[in-house]
Amino acid sequence: MPTTPCPCLTGRPYAECCGQFHRGDALAPTAELLMRSRFSAYAVGDVAYVRRTWHATTCPPELELDDALRWYRLDVLGTTGGGLFDADGTVEFRAFYRAPSGAGVLHEVSRFVRMDGEWVYLDAIV
């Protein structure tokens, strides 16, 4: 639906926000936008996009999304690098979910690198 709000909470419609990246119509120009689009992919169940935007050396061989989790809120807390002219960057965020067992929060600092002009998720800083 073209007017459905994007799960990443930018306030823009999904089709014009993360939907364009999920469809392959555009590439995320920054690490933060890639992270937002990956969150939205988890929210809408687009496992193919999650895998496509994961660095080949750290992507698990198999990946299944948990249909019982409902990702509903994303708070971006900060970024380093990850801009239009950077080769790497980090995004710190909190992602909120609901599950049959209760609600939870994933707090992570994700590392991203640019490969062949495209941002990909590398790993999380523990």
C-alpha positions as CSV (number, residue, x, y, z in Angstrom):
1,M,0.0,0.0,0.0
2,P,1.6,3.3,-1.1
3,T,0.5,5.3,1.9
4,T,1.4,2.8,4.6
5,P,3.9,4.4,7.0
6,C,7.4,3.0,6.9
7,P,8.3,0.7,9.8
8,C,11.6,2.6,10.3
9,L,9.5,5.6,11.5
10,T,10.8,8.3,9.2
11,G,7.3,9.5,8.7
12,R,7.5,8.7,5.0
13,P,5.3,6.2,3.2
14,Y,6.9,2.7,3.1
15,A,6.8,2.7,-0.8
16,E,8.9,5.9,-0.9
17,C,11.1,5.1,2.0
18,C,12.5,1.6,2.7
19,G,10.2,0.0,0.1
20,Q,12.3,1.4,-2.7
21,F,15.4,-0.3,-1.3
22,H,13.5,-3.6,-0.7
23,R,12.3,-3.6,-4.3
24,G,15.8,-2.9,-5.7
25,D,14.8,0.4,-7.2
26,A,17.5,2.2,-5.3
27,L,20.5,1.6,-3.0
28,A,20.7,3.0,0.5
29,P,23.1,6.0,0.2
30,T,24.2,5.9,3.8
31,A,24.8,3.3,6.5
32,E,22.0,4.7,8.6
33,L,19.5,4.4,5.7
34,L,20.7,0.8,5.1
35,M,20.2,0.1,8.8
36,R,16.7,1.6,8.7
37,S,15.9,-0.5,5.6
38,R,17.2,-3.6,7.3
39,F,15.0,-3.0,10.3
40,S,12.0,-2.5,8.0
41,A,12.9,-5.7,6.2
42,Y,12.7,-7.5,9.5
43,A,9.4,-5.8,10.2
44,V,7.8,-6.8,6.9
45,G,9.4,-10.2,6.8
46,D,11.7,-9.6,3.8
47,V,14.5,-12.1,4.6
48,A,15.9,-11.9,1.0
49,Y,16.7,-8.2,1.6
50,V,18.3,-8.9,4.9
51,R,20.5,-11.5,3.3
52,R,21.3,-9.4,0.3
53,T,22.5,-6.5,2.5
54,W,24.7,-8.7,4.8
55,H,28.4,-8.9,4.2
56,A,29.2,-12.3,2.6
57,T,31.9,-13.1,5.2
58,T,29.5,-12.7,8.2
59,C,26.1,-13.6,6.8
60,P,24.8,-16.9,8.3
61,P,24.4,-19.7,5.8
62,E,20.7,-20.0,6.7
63,L,18.5,-17.3,8.1
64,E,14.8,-17.5,9.1
65,L,12.9,-14.7,10.6
66,D,10.7,-15.4,13.6
67,D,7.1,-14.8,12.5
68,A,6.2,-14.5,16.2
69,L,8.2,-11.3,16.6
70,R,6.6,-8.0,15.7
71,W,9.2,-5.3,15.2
72,Y,7.4,-2.0,15.8
73,R,9.8,0.8,16.8
74,L,13.3,2.0,15.9
75,D,15.3,4.6,17.7
76,V,18.6,5.7,16.0
77,L,20.8,6.8,18.9
78,G,23.9,7.9,16.9
79,T,26.1,7.3,13.9
80,T,29.8,7.5,13.1
81,G,30.9,7.7,9.5
82,G,28.6,5.9,7.1
83,G,28.1,9.0,4.9
84,L,28.0,9.5,1.2
85,F,31.8,9.6,0.9
86,D,32.8,7.1,3.7
87,A,34.0,3.5,3.3
88,D,32.6,2.4,6.7
89,G,30.5,3.5,9.6
90,T,28.5,2.5,12.6
91,V,24.9,3.0,13.7
92,E,23.8,2.7,17.3
93,F,20.1,1.9,17.7
94,R,17.3,0.4,19.8
95,A,14.8,-1.8,18.0
96,F,11.6,-2.7,19.9
97,Y,9.7,-5.9,19.4
98,R,6.7,-7.8,20.8
99,A,6.6,-11.5,21.1
100,P,4.2,-14.0,22.6
101,S,6.4,-14.1,25.7
102,G,6.4,-10.3,26.1
103,A,8.1,-7.2,24.7
104,G,11.8,-6.6,24.3
105,V,14.5,-4.2,23.0
106,L,17.6,-5.0,20.9
107,H,20.3,-2.4,21.6
108,E,23.1,-2.6,19.2
109,V,26.0,-0.8,17.5
110,S,26.1,-2.1,14.0
111,R,29.2,-1.9,11.7
112,F,28.7,-1.2,8.0
113,V,31.1,-1.2,5.1
114,R,30.8,-0.1,1.5
115,M,31.5,-2.8,-1.0
116,D,31.5,-2.0,-4.8
117,G,29.6,1.2,-4.0
118,E,26.9,-0.5,-1.9
119,W,26.5,-0.4,1.9
120,V,26.3,-3.8,3.7
121,Y,25.9,-4.8,7.3
122,L,29.2,-6.3,8.6
123,D,28.5,-7.2,12.3
124,A,27.7,-5.8,15.7
125,I,30.1,-4.3,18.2
126,V,29.7,-6.2,21.4
